[in-house]
């Protein structure tokens, strides 16, 4: 080998090696993670405060637990906003990932641990363990807190000066909320005063869900207060409200307006989030109306047992006390296969004086609540084998949302949303997030976000946590993305999205 | 030289997925310099792979060729809706090729032996990345050994045939679903691994030489199905309530190495310059589904692929500058076998263009050094996999991808 070829080969080898290292890595024309793409637009995110209920707090799986709070939509949003001038986002974190609350060292079944799904029983069950979050040990947590989401809060609760007073926890009915008692700035503070007192440069307000939701999840056992709320010079009077009532939309509009005024008083901009249709959540869509499987023999036996009731209905028609239409609606009949559950319906003509209970079989228009899932088929009276709920004994009012109850909810929700929209429409400082549309999409065929999709299927759909009402972390991430889209649209910002796939869905035992 | 030979023989092969599908077209340093065209060439022992019939056309009685290539590629991903981004790790693959041909001068028979690594796939996405339910990482390798016999009927027609023994190794990890985690939030995942998965196929070639300066080559490589039976399936981060369902177990799966037909010509433009053109057709339509049968509660994992037959068009030029130096250049267009909606990120490849260059240096009377260089690029493209089934619904995964790969290879060519 002569020296010339050695030189040539050295040259060639080094140039090839050089070529292979330089300039060959792939690169996108418009990288989505290029920070120069992001901009706050006309908004100032330096002091972001989120105001709302459980959906703002990060509540999921029937509890407020630490991981859930870390994956709350405001915290996800705030993390992204840091890339465009957002500041620290402080949350009133609970102590653990169990989520249960302690009241003076005592557990409380109404504030138990979070649910996990047990695939062996195909049911959710609470996590075992002693919770460590004491509601009011040595005074409240040191704030101020950017996340002012309080699970269970209805619209008017945000203005209540009793809501954070520990003394109100033991009142009957309770006037305080343990989640707010934990971090209220004083015993006479209100959620809205604590929020507005931070002079937010930016806020999100998502309130009004519980104004219909508690009525709905309780199966419509409360009252619809629409049009009957006393309104005085001091504002609406909510003192007669029960915990499961529907809030009067007029009263809602008044308190909502006062919140918007308080939050914008220091010149901040904000996002108003509307109220989803409750029938879009798995709490109402999981248990089918025809949840009773029967064989032929059992069906025949049951039909014989209901013959007296059906005969009584026919008698009432003959006597002119009942229309034929209602008699047909009420008469009960079983056959081999899947059968509609028997339910109590207070909208039916009251024939109890004649020994005929107000019951009928459910139709596809009735929504059975998720919590009735384990009740259907269980014995109402352990001594009586014929007392199976939904078969021998009708499901109670609280287990079913009948059409009239659904209508009351839909009417109120539409009115709240019209109010929220009008506030957003009338101000350049306020963006509207149509979460109702998002939830409808999730329910109707699912929501495809490009790297995946979610739907409203219980456990399988990945959007909703095990309580059937609140989103999973993945669901909250999708909400955060939708909120970011609205911020971009209204304020000319450009924000880095999150990948929902990086957030957990349903947690298994 | 000793060093290179030692280096070459001591390195285990591995590869990256930068040719169509998981086929890695790096089977000869000289051919690679010419766009990996070579079915009608008869310059070196590389013909054992490219066209066994051409073994009868070699000038010297015995030839040995051995080469190694260092291949490195990278794929990047992003989704503009979710802001998801991911880059694959940059594993270096080392496709190997060793060929020997003996063609006694006064004999119409020629005998050859080849060792090469025509399939491989090494892709490492970040663990738990956005598409982790499809793949976290995969490593697939197959090594072929092919004893070969060729017969020259006359000066213008030869046939060659070699049974090919293939042995494969696969290692594949992905998350069990888009959502399943243990109670600490760790994603549940499974790794399947199998090695020494063996099967036989063959390589058949025809060489027609109408004139001194013009030849036509045809080669057909048969389909080989690597049947992995009883491989290891290792389940990690399973929720405690599901550990019996997803217990560690064995798995069965078939991996298709599809048939391939190549037709090409070589033409001497002048005494020192040759041009070669090949068309490859790879019968990827055999790859309908990646089915993994787990022998536990996970059952059958069926992942539709429905690839299409795909073509690669190759052109290369070789010019002997002087007695000591030969230069090569080539280009190929590689059409993807992956249909719209079936783009799974374990083989993140689209239509690609390959630019190649090469050179041979005469080191001694009987010894040449071959060098090759390759750069493959596919422009950024949008793609989706729409057939991931989750609880009965198909959940899409997609975004924008871009892939490039580079290789540099060296080999020796010894005539005796």
Interface residues (C-beta under 8 A of the other chain):
Chain A: X1 X2 X4 X5 X8 X9 X12 X13 X16 X17 X19 X20 X24 X25 X26 X27 X28 X29 X31 X32 X33 X67 X116 X118 X119 X120 X446 X448 X449 X450 X451 X452 X453 X455 X457 X460 X461 X462 X474 X481 X496 X497 X498 X499 X500 X501 X502 X504 X505 X506 X507 X508 X509
Chain B: X72 X74 X75 X76 X78 X79 X80 X81 X82 X83 X84 X85 X128 X130 X131 X132 X178 X179 X180 X181 X182 X183 X185 X239 X240 X241 X242 X245 X324 X325 X357 X359 X361 X362 X363 X364 X369 X371 X373 X375 X377 X380 X390 X391 X392 X393 X395 X396 X397 X398 X399 X400 X402 X403 X404 X406 X407 X408
